[in-house]
Amino acid sequence: MDSAEFEAGLQQEGYRMVTGEFQPGPKTQPHAHDFDVRFLVLEGSITLVLRNDRRTYVSGDVCFVPAGTMHEEYVEACAMRYVAGTRHAGS
């Protein structure tokens, strides 16, 4: 999926859009958000552990993390750039 198509979908579904970058380094501690997150990997890769499921997302992959879902994030070799949308659950 390309970023223009992804961003259009975010806007249509009421997400607030953000862009950013994760630097390589230690994993995040298990945590949850009080909002839904949907992101598109633009460059690099990130491994997410959601509950007992571990998956690596690479450039072009989209991931959805529902509000309240415990997860951890790993970025290993190089920085990961992304575009993401956030919205409060039920919006």
Steps between C-alpha positions, in 0.01 A plus 500: 500500500633847423489788748250713304244219497565423867470865608174542306357198681608640838327830432186327379485290818552795736861435604738778605811459287861510625836413348810394683799279539612234746875470552663160550540404861353311789142383481224699659349371821160332465240774478157587363345819365154642566462554124509290183818520291536411133839547338676452169872419497668737254859387550679240711320245714342456842409188693189513715398256766124520555389262770679178394532588130840626375512649149748710304363776278707637211466784251146500357347298784207632703429411861202567726533508880160538668466713811580309817716237326819421691798505264877543471702655216844401372706692244829322441727579206408848375249775559137436410301785346122493508174684445235420757149585597357515850139524611319439823328162517142512385550814289 
